[in-house]
Amino acid sequence: EHLVSRGYRKIAYLIPFTWILEQPDEPRWKAYREVCDEAGIKQRLIMQKTMRETRRAGMEAGIELAARPKPDRPEALLCWNDVTAQGVLFGLRRSGIRVPEDMAIVGFDGLDESQCLDTRLTTVLCPSDELCREALAMLFRRIAEGKSLPPQKAVIATRLILGETT
């Protein structure tokens, strides 16, 4: 939504694993598809070749994106996580692509270190402490019941942290 509100129309989603595509309800993948559909823009999926969630994998993806002819490059990139987004930032810069002027980047996780880069990363904060508390509460309820319970679902509110990459 943030990227669409900033006027970006060629927004790609960079993912590290094929299993994400096999889970239509995976929240990040689902949200990306829904926002693209609502905005009437084409979905652009980019699969990382190395299938890893590392800065190096992100950097390699950034270098590959930079090597594309400009018309084939996305204007903005939503990354699976902050670590990958940090690598993409390094790879794009190493290849002469300016962020956000030539390509915007958004990460996911809200890692503190993403705010310590020379260009602070725009990211979606998913509060891991709250996520862990909720998971433990569910586990303790299951233990207390002493029997198998039906699957449970918890929704943890996310928050956009504006950096300098969009």
CNS distance restraints for C-alpha pairs under 8 A (distance, minus, plus):
assign (resid   1 and name CA) (resid   5 and name CA) 6.01 0.50 0.50
assign (resid   1 and name CA) (resid  35 and name CA) 6.28 0.50 0.50
assign (resid   2 and name CA) (resid   6 and name CA) 6.33 0.50 0.50
assign (resid   3 and name CA) (resid   7 and name CA) 6.62 0.50 0.50
assign (resid   3 and name CA) (resid   8 and name CA) 5.63 0.50 0.50
assign (resid   3 and name CA) (resid  11 and name CA) 7.65 0.50 0.50
assign (resid   3 and name CA) (resid  76 and name CA) 7.28 0.50 0.50
assign (resid   3 and name CA) (resid 166 and name CA) 7.49 0.50 0.50
assign (resid   4 and name CA) (resid   8 and name CA) 5.18 0.50 0.50
assign (resid   4 and name CA) (resid   9 and name CA) 6.61 0.50 0.50
assign (resid   4 and name CA) (resid  39 and name CA) 7.32 0.50 0.50
assign (resid   8 and name CA) (resid  75 and name CA) 6.37 0.50 0.50
assign (resid   8 and name CA) (resid  76 and name CA) 6.61 0.50 0.50
assign (resid   9 and name CA) (resid  41 and name CA) 6.16 0.50 0.50
assign (resid   9 and name CA) (resid  75 and name CA) 7.21 0.50 0.50
assign (resid  10 and name CA) (resid  41 and name CA) 7.39 0.50 0.50
assign (resid  10 and name CA) (resid  42 and name CA) 7.33 0.50 0.50
assign (resid  10 and name CA) (resid  44 and name CA) 7.52 0.50 0.50
assign (resid  10 and name CA) (resid  74 and name CA) 4.99 0.50 0.50
assign (resid  10 and name CA) (resid  75 and name CA) 5.19 0.50 0.50
assign (resid  10 and name CA) (resid  76 and name CA) 6.41 0.50 0.50
assign (resid  11 and name CA) (resid  43 and name CA) 7.27 0.50 0.50
assign (resid  11 and name CA) (resid  44 and name CA) 6.53 0.50 0.50
assign (resid  11 and name CA) (resid  74 and name CA) 5.69 0.50 0.50
assign (resid  11 and name CA) (resid  75 and name CA) 6.05 0.50 0.50
assign (resid  11 and name CA) (resid  76 and name CA) 4.75 0.50 0.50
assign (resid  11 and name CA) (resid  77 and name CA) 5.64 0.50 0.50
assign (resid  11 and name CA) (resid  78 and name CA) 7.14 0.50 0.50
assign (resid  12 and name CA) (resid  43 and name CA) 6.76 0.50 0.50
assign (resid  12 and name CA) (resid  44 and name CA) 4.48 0.50 0.50
assign (resid  12 and name CA) (resid  45 and name CA) 5.56 0.50 0.50
assign (resid  12 and name CA) (resid  46 and name CA) 6.65 0.50 0.50
assign (resid  12 and name CA) (resid  74 and name CA) 5.90 0.50 0.50
assign (resid  12 and name CA) (resid  75 and name CA) 7.98 0.50 0.50
assign (resid  12 and name CA) (resid  76 and name CA) 6.36 0.50 0.50
assign (resid  12 and name CA) (resid  77 and name CA) 4.91 0.50 0.50
assign (resid  12 and name CA) (resid  78 and name CA) 6.13 0.50 0.50
assign (resid  13 and name CA) (resid  32 and name CA) 7.52 0.50 0.50
assign (resid  13 and name CA) (resid  43 and name CA) 7.98 0.50 0.50
assign (resid  13 and name CA) (resid  44 and name CA) 6.26 0.50 0.50
assign (resid  13 and name CA) (resid  45 and name CA) 5.01 0.50 0.50
assign (resid  13 and name CA) (resid  46 and name CA) 5.93 0.50 0.50
assign (resid  13 and name CA) (resid  77 and name CA) 5.86 0.50 0.50
assign (resid  13 and name CA) (resid  78 and name CA) 4.77 0.50 0.50
assign (resid  13 and name CA) (resid  79 and name CA) 5.95 0.50 0.50
assign (resid  13 and name CA) (resid  80 and name CA) 7.46 0.50 0.50
assign (resid  14 and name CA) (resid  45 and name CA) 6.27 0.50 0.50
assign (resid  14 and name CA) (resid  46 and name CA) 4.74 0.50 0.50
assign (resid  14 and name CA) (resid  47 and name CA) 5.88 0.50 0.50
assign (resid  14 and name CA) (resid  48 and name CA) 6.80 0.50 0.50
assign (resid  14 and name CA) (resid  77 and name CA) 6.85 0.50 0.50
assign (resid  14 and name CA) (resid  78 and name CA) 6.15 0.50 0.50
assign (resid  14 and name CA) (resid  79 and name CA) 4.86 0.50 0.50
assign (resid  14 and name CA) (resid  80 and name CA) 6.05 0.50 0.50
assign (resid  15 and name CA) (resid  20 and name CA) 7.81 0.50 0.50
assign (resid  15 and name CA) (resid  45 and name CA) 7.66 0.50 0.50
assign (resid  15 and name CA) (resid  46 and name CA) 6.39 0.50 0.50
assign (resid  15 and name CA) (resid  47 and name CA) 5.24 0.50 0.50
assign (resid  15 and name CA) (resid  48 and name CA) 6.12 0.50 0.50
assign (resid  15 and name CA) (resid  79 and name CA) 6.57 0.50 0.50
assign (resid  15 and name CA) (resid  80 and name CA) 5.27 0.50 0.50
assign (resid  16 and name CA) (resid  47 and name CA) 5.97 0.50 0.50
assign (resid  16 and name CA) (resid  48 and name CA) 5.05 0.50 0.50
assign (resid  16 and name CA) (resid  49 and name CA) 7.73 0.50 0.50
assign (resid  16 and name CA) (resid  50 and name CA) 7.51 0.50 0.50
assign (resid  16 and name CA) (resid  51 and name CA) 4.64 0.50 0.50
assign (resid  16 and name CA) (resid  52 and name CA) 5.69 0.50 0.50
assign (resid  16 and name CA) (resid  53 and name CA) 6.28 0.50 0.50
assign (resid  16 and name CA) (resid  80 and name CA) 7.19 0.50 0.50
assign (resid  17 and name CA) (resid  47 and name CA) 7.25 0.50 0.50
assign (resid  17 and name CA) (resid  48 and name CA) 7.62 0.50 0.50
assign (resid  17 and name CA) (resid  51 and name CA) 5.56 0.50 0.50
assign (resid  17 and name CA) (resid  52 and name CA) 7.59 0.50 0.50
assign (resid  18 and name CA) (resid  22 and name CA) 7.06 0.50 0.50
assign (resid  18 and name CA) (resid  47 and name CA) 7.73 0.50 0.50
assign (resid  19 and name CA) (resid  23 and name CA) 6.72 0.50 0.50
assign (resid  20 and name CA) (resid  24 and name CA) 7.63 0.50 0.50
assign (resid  20 and name CA) (resid  26 and name CA) 6.77 0.50 0.50
assign (resid  20 and name CA) (resid  29 and name CA) 7.14 0.50 0.50
assign (resid  21 and name CA) (resid  29 and name CA) 7.57 0.50 0.50
assign (resid  24 and name CA) (resid  29 and name CA) 7.05 0.50 0.50
assign (resid  24 and name CA) (resid  30 and name CA) 6.15 0.50 0.50
assign (resid  25 and name CA) (resid  29 and name CA) 7.41 0.50 0.50
assign (resid  25 and name CA) (resid  30 and name CA) 5.72 0.50 0.50
assign (resid  26 and name CA) (resid  30 and name CA) 5.88 0.50 0.50
assign (resid  27 and name CA) (resid  31 and name CA) 5.95 0.50 0.50
assign (resid  28 and name CA) (resid  32 and name CA) 6.19 0.50 0.50
assign (resid  28 and name CA) (resid  80 and name CA) 7.82 0.50 0.50
assign (resid  29 and name CA) (resid  33 and name CA) 6.35 0.50 0.50
assign (resid  30 and name CA) (resid  34 and name CA) 6.14 0.50 0.50
assign (resid  31 and name CA) (resid  35 and name CA) 6.07 0.50 0.50
assign (resid  32 and name CA) (resid  36 and name CA) 6.20 0.50 0.50
assign (resid  33 and name CA) (resid  37 and name CA) 6.11 0.50 0.50
assign (resid  33 and name CA) (resid  43 and name CA) 6.78 0.50 0.50
assign (resid  34 and name CA) (resid  38 and name CA) 6.06 0.50 0.50
assign (resid  35 and name CA) (resid  39 and name CA) 6.05 0.50 0.50
assign (resid  36 and name CA) (resid  40 and name CA) 5.93 0.50 0.50
assign (resid  36 and name CA) (resid  41 and name CA) 5.06 0.50 0.50
assign (resid  36 and name CA) (resid  42 and name CA) 6.46 0.50 0.50
assign (resid  36 and name CA) (resid  43 and name CA) 6.17 0.50 0.50
assign (resid  37 and name CA) (resid  41 and name CA) 6.28 0.50 0.50
assign (resid  37 and name CA) (resid  42 and name CA) 7.65 0.50 0.50
assign (resid  47 and name CA) (resid  51 and name CA) 7.83 0.50 0.50
assign (resid  48 and name CA) (resid  52 and name CA) 7.59 0.50 0.50
assign (resid  48 and name CA) (resid  57 and name CA) 7.14 0.50 0.50
assign (resid  48 and name CA) (resid  58 and name CA) 7.76 0.50 0.50
assign (resid  48 and name CA) (resid  61 and name CA) 6.24 0.50 0.50
assign (resid  49 and name CA) (resid  61 and name CA) 7.70 0.50 0.50
assign (resid  50 and name CA) (resid  57 and name CA) 6.18 0.50 0.50
assign (resid  51 and name CA) (resid  57 and name CA) 7.66 0.50 0.50
assign (resid  52 and name CA) (resid  57 and name CA) 6.10 0.50 0.50
assign (resid  53 and name CA) (resid  57 and name CA) 6.59 0.50 0.50
assign (resid  53 and name CA) (resid  58 and name CA) 7.56 0.50 0.50
assign (resid  53 and name CA) (resid  81 and name CA) 7.73 0.50 0.50
assign (resid  53 and name CA) (resid  83 and name CA) 6.93 0.50 0.50
assign (resid  53 and name CA) (resid  84 and name CA) 5.94 0.50 0.50
assign (resid  54 and name CA) (resid  58 and name CA) 6.30 0.50 0.50
assign (resid  54 and name CA) (resid  83 and name CA) 5.93 0.50 0.50
assign (resid  54 and name CA) (resid  84 and name CA) 5.56 0.50 0.50
assign (resid  54 and name CA) (resid  87 and name CA) 7.37 0.50 0.50
assign (resid  55 and name CA) (resid  59 and name CA) 5.97 0.50 0.50
assign (resid  55 and name CA) (resid  83 and name CA) 5.44 0.50 0.50
assign (resid  55 and name CA) (resid  84 and name CA) 5.10 0.50 0.50
assign (resid  55 and name CA) (resid  85 and name CA) 7.55 0.50 0.50
assign (resid  55 and name CA) (resid  86 and name CA) 6.20 0.50 0.50
assign (resid  55 and name CA) (resid  87 and name CA) 4.09 0.50 0.50
assign (resid  55 and name CA) (resid  88 and name CA) 7.49 0.50 0.50
assign (resid  56 and name CA) (resid  60 and name CA) 6.13 0.50 0.50
assign (resid  56 and name CA) (resid  84 and name CA) 7.81 0.50 0.50
assign (resid  56 and name CA) (resid  87 and name CA) 5.88 0.50 0.50
assign (resid  57 and name CA) (resid  61 and name CA) 6.24 0.50 0.50
assign (resid  57 and name CA) (resid  84 and name CA) 6.72 0.50 0.50
assign (resid  57 and name CA) (resid  87 and name CA) 6.88 0.50 0.50
assign (resid  58 and name CA) (resid  62 and name CA) 6.12 0.50 0.50
assign (resid  58 and name CA) (resid  83 and name CA) 7.56 0.50 0.50
assign (resid  58 and name CA) (resid  84 and name CA) 4.37 0.50 0.50
assign (resid  58 and name CA) (resid  85 and name CA) 6.21 0.50 0.50
assign (resid  58 and name CA) (resid  86 and name CA) 7.00 0.50 0.50
assign (resid  58 and name CA) (resid  87 and name CA) 4.11 0.50 0.50
assign (resid  58 and name CA) (resid  88 and name CA) 4.49 0.50 0.50
assign (resid  58 and name CA) (resid  89 and name CA) 7.97 0.50 0.50
assign (resid  58 and name CA) (resid  91 and name CA) 7.30 0.50 0.50
assign (resid  59 and name CA) (resid  63 and name CA) 6.20 0.50 0.50
assign (resid  59 and name CA) (resid  84 and name CA) 7.55 0.50 0.50
assign (resid  59 and name CA) (resid  86 and name CA) 7.74 0.50 0.50
assign (resid  59 and name CA) (resid  87 and name CA) 4.04 0.50 0.50
assign (resid  59 and name CA) (resid  88 and name CA) 4.53 0.50 0.50
assign (resid  59 and name CA) (resid  89 and name CA) 7.04 0.50 0.50
assign (resid  59 and name CA) (resid  90 and name CA) 5.77 0.50 0.50
assign (resid  59 and name CA) (resid  91 and name CA) 4.14 0.50 0.50
assign (resid  59 and name CA) (resid  92 and name CA) 7.41 0.50 0.50
assign (resid  60 and name CA) (resid  64 and name CA) 6.18 0.50 0.50
assign (resid  60 and name CA) (resid  87 and name CA) 7.64 0.50 0.50
assign (resid  60 and name CA) (resid  88 and name CA) 7.28 0.50 0.50
assign (resid  60 and name CA) (resid  91 and name CA) 6.28 0.50 0.50
assign (resid  61 and name CA) (resid  65 and name CA) 6.09 0.50 0.50
assign (resid  61 and name CA) (resid  88 and name CA) 6.19 0.50 0.50
assign (resid  61 and name CA) (resid  91 and name CA) 7.20 0.50 0.50
assign (resid  62 and name CA) (resid  66 and name CA) 6.12 0.50 0.50
assign (resid  62 and name CA) (resid  87 and name CA) 7.20 0.50 0.50
assign (resid  62 and name CA) (resid  88 and name CA) 4.30 0.50 0.50
assign (resid  62 and name CA) (resid  89 and name CA) 6.80 0.50 0.50
assign (resid  62 and name CA) (resid  90 and name CA) 7.35 0.50 0.50
assign (resid  62 and name CA) (resid  91 and name CA) 4.38 0.50 0.50
assign (resid  62 and name CA) (resid  92 and name CA) 4.81 0.50 0.50
assign (resid  63 and name CA) (resid  67 and name CA) 6.31 0.50 0.50
assign (resid  63 and name CA) (resid  88 and name CA) 7.61 0.50 0.50
assign (resid  63 and name CA) (resid  91 and name CA) 4.77 0.50 0.50
assign (resid  63 and name CA) (resid  92 and name CA) 5.66 0.50 0.50
assign (resid  63 and name CA) (resid  94 and name CA) 7.47 0.50 0.50
assign (resid  63 and name CA) (resid  95 and name CA) 6.10 0.50 0.50
assign (resid  64 and name CA) (resid  68 and name CA) 6.80 0.50 0.50
assign (resid  65 and name CA) (resid  73 and name CA) 6.36 0.50 0.50
assign (resid  65 and name CA) (resid  92 and name CA) 7.53 0.50 0.50
assign (resid  66 and name CA) (resid  73 and name CA) 7.42 0.50 0.50
assign (resid  66 and name CA) (resid  91 and name CA) 7.99 0.50 0.50
assign (resid  66 and name CA) (resid  92 and name CA) 5.93 0.50 0.50
assign (resid  66 and name CA) (resid  95 and name CA) 6.16 0.50 0.50
assign (resid  66 and name CA) (resid  96 and name CA) 7.80 0.50 0.50
assign (resid  66 and name CA) (resid  97 and name CA) 6.52 0.50 0.50
assign (resid  67 and name CA) (resid  95 and name CA) 7.83 0.50 0.50
assign (resid  68 and name CA) (resid  72 and name CA) 5.99 0.50 0.50
assign (resid  68 and name CA) (resid  73 and name CA) 6.04 0.50 0.50
assign (resid  69 and name CA) (resid  73 and name CA) 6.60 0.50 0.50
assign (resid  74 and name CA) (resid 103 and name CA) 6.98 0.50 0.50
assign (resid  75 and name CA) (resid 102 and name CA) 6.77 0.50 0.50
assign (resid  75 and name CA) (resid 103 and name CA) 4.83 0.50 0.50
assign (resid  75 and name CA) (resid 104 and name CA) 6.36 0.50 0.50
assign (resid  76 and name CA) (resid 103 and name CA) 5.12 0.50 0.50
assign (resid  76 and name CA) (resid 104 and name CA) 4.34 0.50 0.50
assign (resid  76 and name CA) (resid 105 and name CA) 5.77 0.50 0.50
assign (resid  76 and name CA) (resid 106 and name CA) 7.93 0.50 0.50
assign (resid  77 and name CA) (resid 103 and name CA) 7.23 0.50 0.50
assign (resid  77 and name CA) (resid 104 and name CA) 6.08 0.50 0.50
assign (resid  77 and name CA) (resid 105 and name CA) 4.87 0.50 0.50
assign (resid  77 and name CA) (resid 106 and name CA) 6.30 0.50 0.50
assign (resid  78 and name CA) (resid 105 and name CA) 6.03 0.50 0.50
assign (resid  78 and name CA) (resid 106 and name CA) 4.89 0.50 0.50
assign (resid  78 and name CA) (resid 107 and name CA) 6.15 0.50 0.50
assign (resid  79 and name CA) (resid  84 and name CA) 6.55 0.50 0.50
assign (resid  79 and name CA) (resid  85 and name CA) 5.50 0.50 0.50
assign (resid  79 and name CA) (resid 105 and name CA) 7.32 0.50 0.50
assign (resid  79 and name CA) (resid 106 and name CA) 6.08 0.50 0.50
assign (resid  79 and name CA) (resid 107 and name CA) 4.96 0.50 0.50
assign (resid  79 and name CA) (resid 108 and name CA) 6.71 0.50 0.50
assign (resid  80 and name CA) (resid  84 and name CA) 6.97 0.50 0.50
assign (resid  80 and name CA) (resid  85 and name CA) 7.66 0.50 0.50
assign (resid  80 and name CA) (resid 107 and name CA) 6.57 0.50 0.50
assign (resid  80 and name CA) (resid 108 and name CA) 6.13 0.50 0.50
assign (resid  81 and name CA) (resid  85 and name CA) 6.27 0.50 0.50
assign (resid  81 and name CA) (resid 107 and name CA) 5.11 0.50 0.50
assign (resid  81 and name CA) (resid 108 and name CA) 4.31 0.50 0.50
assign (resid  81 and name CA) (resid 109 and name CA) 5.91 0.50 0.50
assign (resid  82 and name CA) (resid  86 and name CA) 6.00 0.50 0.50
assign (resid  82 and name CA) (resid 106 and name CA) 7.94 0.50 0.50
assign (resid  82 and name CA) (resid 107 and name CA) 4.44 0.50 0.50
assign (resid  82 and name CA) (resid 108 and name CA) 5.16 0.50 0.50
assign (resid  82 and name CA) (resid 109 and name CA) 5.91 0.50 0.50
assign (resid  82 and name CA) (resid 110 and name CA) 6.90 0.50 0.50
assign (resid  82 and name CA) (resid 111 and name CA) 6.63 0.50 0.50
assign (resid  82 and name CA) (resid 114 and name CA) 6.82 0.50 0.50
assign (resid  82 and name CA) (resid 121 and name CA) 7.96 0.50 0.50
assign (resid  82 and name CA) (resid 123 and name CA) 7.03 0.50 0.50
assign (resid  83 and name CA) (resid  87 and name CA) 6.52 0.50 0.50
assign (resid  83 and name CA) (resid 107 and name CA) 7.86 0.50 0.50
assign (resid  84 and name CA) (resid  88 and name CA) 6.22 0.50 0.50
assign (resid  84 and name CA) (resid 107 and name CA) 7.66 0.50 0.50
assign (resid  85 and name CA) (resid  89 and name CA) 6.19 0.50 0.50
assign (resid  85 and name CA) (resid 105 and name CA) 6.85 0.50 0.50
assign (resid  85 and name CA) (resid 106 and name CA) 6.88 0.50 0.50
assign (resid  85 and name CA) (resid 107 and name CA) 5.29 0.50 0.50
assign (resid  85 and name CA) (resid 121 and name CA) 7.96 0.50 0.50
assign (resid  86 and name CA) (resid  90 and name CA) 6.46 0.50 0.50
assign (resid  86 and name CA) (resid 107 and name CA) 7.95 0.50 0.50
assign (resid  86 and name CA) (resid 114 and name CA) 7.19 0.50 0.50
assign (resid  86 and name CA) (resid 121 and name CA) 7.52 0.50 0.50
assign (resid  87 and name CA) (resid  91 and name CA) 6.13 0.50 0.50
assign (resid  88 and name CA) (resid  92 and name CA) 5.98 0.50 0.50
assign (resid  89 and name CA) (resid  93 and name CA) 6.18 0.50 0.50
assign (resid  89 and name CA) (resid  99 and name CA) 7.25 0.50 0.50
assign (resid  89 and name CA) (resid 105 and name CA) 7.46 0.50 0.50
assign (resid  90 and name CA) (resid  94 and name CA) 6.00 0.50 0.50
assign (resid  91 and name CA) (resid  95 and name CA) 6.26 0.50 0.50
assign (resid  92 and name CA) (resid  96 and name CA) 6.38 0.50 0.50
assign (resid  92 and name CA) (resid  97 and name CA) 4.99 0.50 0.50
assign (resid  92 and name CA) (resid  98 and name CA) 7.14 0.50 0.50
assign (resid  92 and name CA) (resid  99 and name CA) 7.68 0.50 0.50
assign (resid  93 and name CA) (resid  97 and name CA) 5.15 0.50 0.50
assign (resid  93 and name CA) (resid  98 and name CA) 6.12 0.50 0.50
assign (resid  93 and name CA) (resid  99 and name CA) 7.40 0.50 0.50
assign (resid  97 and name CA) (resid 102 and name CA) 6.02 0.50 0.50
assign (resid  97 and name CA) (resid 103 and name CA) 7.27 0.50 0.50
assign (resid  98 and name CA) (resid 102 and name CA) 5.08 0.50 0.50
assign (resid  98 and name CA) (resid 103 and name CA) 6.69 0.50 0.50
assign (resid  99 and name CA) (resid 103 and name CA) 5.34 0.50 0.50
assign (resid  99 and name CA) (resid 104 and name CA) 5.68 0.50 0.50
assign (resid  99 and name CA) (resid 105 and name CA) 7.38 0.50 0.50
assign (resid  99 and name CA) (resid 165 and name CA) 5.76 0.50 0.50
assign (resid  99 and name CA) (resid 166 and name CA) 7.63 0.50 0.50
assign (resid 100 and name CA) (resid 104 and name CA) 4.23 0.50 0.50
assign (resid 100 and name CA) (resid 105 and name CA) 6.99 0.50 0.50
assign (resid 100 and name CA) (resid 164 and name CA) 7.28 0.50 0.50
assign (resid 100 and name CA) (resid 165 and name CA) 4.92 0.50 0.50
assign (resid 100 and name CA) (resid 166 and name CA) 5.27 0.50 0.50
assign (resid 104 and name CA) (resid 165 and name CA) 5.42 0.50 0.50
assign (resid 104 and name CA) (resid 166 and name CA) 4.76 0.50 0.50
assign (resid 105 and name CA) (resid 121 and name CA) 7.39 0.50 0.50
assign (resid 105 and name CA) (resid 122 and name CA) 6.95 0.50 0.50
assign (resid 105 and name CA) (resid 165 and name CA) 5.33 0.50 0.50
assign (resid 105 and name CA) (resid 166 and name CA) 6.10 0.50 0.50
assign (resid 106 and name CA) (resid 121 and name CA) 6.76 0.50 0.50
assign (resid 106 and name CA) (resid 122 and name CA) 5.06 0.50 0.50
assign (resid 106 and name CA) (resid 123 and name CA) 5.20 0.50 0.50
assign (resid 106 and name CA) (resid 124 and name CA) 7.58 0.50 0.50
assign (resid 106 and name CA) (resid 165 and name CA) 6.96 0.50 0.50
assign (resid 106 and name CA) (resid 166 and name CA) 7.18 0.50 0.50
assign (resid 107 and name CA) (resid 121 and name CA) 6.99 0.50 0.50
assign (resid 107 and name CA) (resid 122 and name CA) 6.34 0.50 0.50
assign (resid 107 and name CA) (resid 123 and name CA) 4.41 0.50 0.50
assign (resid 107 and name CA) (resid 124 and name CA) 6.36 0.50 0.50
assign (resid 108 and name CA) (resid 123 and name CA) 5.11 0.50 0.50
assign (resid 108 and name CA) (resid 124 and name CA) 4.63 0.50 0.50
assign (resid 108 and name CA) (resid 125 and name CA) 6.38 0.50 0.50
assign (resid 108 and name CA) (resid 126 and name CA) 7.44 0.50 0.50
assign (resid 109 and name CA) (resid 123 and name CA) 6.74 0.50 0.50
assign (resid 109 and name CA) (resid 124 and name CA) 5.77 0.50 0.50
assign (resid 109 and name CA) (resid 125 and name CA) 4.87 0.50 0.50
assign (resid 109 and name CA) (resid 126 and name CA) 5.20 0.50 0.50
assign (resid 109 and name CA) (resid 127 and name CA) 7.62 0.50 0.50
assign (resid 110 and name CA) (resid 114 and name CA) 7.09 0.50 0.50
assign (resid 110 and name CA) (resid 123 and name CA) 5.50 0.50 0.50
assign (resid 110 and name CA) (resid 124 and name CA) 5.60 0.50 0.50
assign (resid 110 and name CA) (resid 125 and name CA) 3.95 0.50 0.50
assign (resid 110 and name CA) (resid 126 and name CA) 6.39 0.50 0.50
assign (resid 110 and name CA) (resid 127 and name CA) 7.72 0.50 0.50
assign (resid 110 and name CA) (resid 161 and name CA) 7.20 0.50 0.50
assign (resid 111 and name CA) (resid 115 and name CA) 7.53 0.50 0.50
assign (resid 111 and name CA) (resid 125 and name CA) 7.56 0.50 0.50
assign (resid 112 and name CA) (resid 116 and name CA) 7.07 0.50 0.50
assign (resid 113 and name CA) (resid 117 and name CA) 6.92 0.50 0.50
assign (resid 114 and name CA) (resid 120 and name CA) 6.05 0.50 0.50
assign (resid 114 and name CA) (resid 121 and name CA) 5.41 0.50 0.50
assign (resid 115 and name CA) (resid 119 and name CA) 7.84 0.50 0.50
assign (resid 115 and name CA) (resid 120 and name CA) 4.69 0.50 0.50
assign (resid 115 and name CA) (resid 121 and name CA) 6.09 0.50 0.50
assign (resid 115 and name CA) (resid 163 and name CA) 7.33 0.50 0.50
assign (resid 116 and name CA) (resid 120 and name CA) 6.36 0.50 0.50
assign (resid 117 and name CA) (resid 121 and name CA) 7.38 0.50 0.50
assign (resid 119 and name CA) (resid 163 and name CA) 7.44 0.50 0.50
assign (resid 119 and name CA) (resid 164 and name CA) 5.71 0.50 0.50
assign (resid 119 and name CA) (resid 165 and name CA) 6.79 0.50 0.50
assign (resid 120 and name CA) (resid 163 and name CA) 4.72 0.50 0.50
assign (resid 120 and name CA) (resid 164 and name CA) 5.19 0.50 0.50
assign (resid 120 and name CA) (resid 165 and name CA) 6.70 0.50 0.50
assign (resid 121 and name CA) (resid 162 and name CA) 7.37 0.50 0.50
assign (resid 121 and name CA) (resid 163 and name CA) 4.74 0.50 0.50
assign (resid 121 and name CA) (resid 164 and name CA) 5.97 0.50 0.50
assign (resid 121 and name CA) (resid 165 and name CA) 5.44 0.50 0.50
assign (resid 122 and name CA) (resid 160 and name CA) 7.46 0.50 0.50
assign (resid 122 and name CA) (resid 161 and name CA) 5.67 0.50 0.50
assign (resid 122 and name CA) (resid 162 and name CA) 4.66 0.50 0.50
assign (resid 122 and name CA) (resid 163 and name CA) 4.04 0.50 0.50
assign (resid 122 and name CA) (resid 164 and name CA) 6.31 0.50 0.50
assign (resid 122 and name CA) (resid 165 and name CA) 5.65 0.50 0.50
assign (resid 122 and name CA) (resid 166 and name CA) 6.53 0.50 0.50
assign (resid 123 and name CA) (resid 160 and name CA) 5.96 0.50 0.50
assign (resid 123 and name CA) (resid 161 and name CA) 5.29 0.50 0.50
assign (resid 123 and name CA) (resid 162 and name CA) 6.70 0.50 0.50
assign (resid 123 and name CA) (resid 163 and name CA) 7.30 0.50 0.50
assign (resid 124 and name CA) (resid 158 and name CA) 6.44 0.50 0.50
assign (resid 124 and name CA) (resid 159 and name CA) 5.62 0.50 0.50
assign (resid 124 and name CA) (resid 160 and name CA) 4.54 0.50 0.50
assign (resid 124 and name CA) (resid 161 and name CA) 6.02 0.50 0.50
assign (resid 125 and name CA) (resid 158 and name CA) 5.41 0.50 0.50
assign (resid 125 and name CA) (resid 159 and name CA) 5.09 0.50 0.50
assign (resid 125 and name CA) (resid 160 and name CA) 6.03 0.50 0.50
assign (resid 125 and name CA) (resid 161 and name CA) 6.65 0.50 0.50
assign (resid 126 and name CA) (resid 131 and name CA) 7.91 0.50 0.50
assign (resid 126 and name CA) (resid 156 and name CA) 7.32 0.50 0.50
assign (resid 126 and name CA) (resid 157 and name CA) 7.10 0.50 0.50
assign (resid 126 and name CA) (resid 158 and name CA) 4.91 0.50 0.50
assign (resid 126 and name CA) (resid 159 and name CA) 6.97 0.50 0.50
assign (resid 127 and name CA) (resid 131 and name CA) 6.32 0.50 0.50
assign (resid 127 and name CA) (resid 156 and name CA) 7.68 0.50 0.50
assign (resid 127 and name CA) (resid 157 and name CA) 7.95 0.50 0.50
assign (resid 127 and name CA) (resid 158 and name CA) 7.04 0.50 0.50
assign (resid 128 and name CA) (resid 132 and name CA) 5.99 0.50 0.50
assign (resid 129 and name CA) (resid 133 and name CA) 6.19 0.50 0.50
assign (resid 130 and name CA) (resid 134 and name CA) 6.20 0.50 0.50
assign (resid 130 and name CA) (resid 156 and name CA) 7.33 0.50 0.50
assign (resid 131 and name CA) (resid 135 and name CA) 6.20 0.50 0.50
assign (resid 131 and name CA) (resid 156 and name CA) 6.60 0.50 0.50
assign (resid 132 and name CA) (resid 136 and name CA) 6.09 0.50 0.50
assign (resid 133 and name CA) (resid 137 and name CA) 6.12 0.50 0.50
assign (resid 134 and name CA) (resid 138 and name CA) 6.24 0.50 0.50
assign (resid 134 and name CA) (resid 154 and name CA) 7.36 0.50 0.50
assign (resid 135 and name CA) (resid 139 and name CA) 6.22 0.50 0.50
assign (resid 136 and name CA) (resid 140 and name CA) 6.06 0.50 0.50
assign (resid 137 and name CA) (resid 141 and name CA) 6.20 0.50 0.50
assign (resid 138 and name CA) (resid 142 and name CA) 6.30 0.50 0.50
assign (resid 138 and name CA) (resid 152 and name CA) 7.82 0.50 0.50
assign (resid 139 and name CA) (resid 143 and name CA) 6.24 0.50 0.50
assign (resid 140 and name CA) (resid 144 and name CA) 6.00 0.50 0.50
assign (resid 141 and name CA) (resid 145 and name CA) 6.16 0.50 0.50
assign (resid 142 and name CA) (resid 146 and name CA) 6.36 0.50 0.50
assign (resid 142 and name CA) (resid 147 and name CA) 6.75 0.50 0.50
assign (resid 142 and name CA) (resid 148 and name CA) 6.85 0.50 0.50
assign (resid 142 and name CA) (resid 149 and name CA) 6.51 0.50 0.50
assign (resid 143 and name CA) (resid 147 and name CA) 7.36 0.50 0.50
assign (resid 162 and name CA) (resid 166 and name CA) 7.85 0.50 0.50
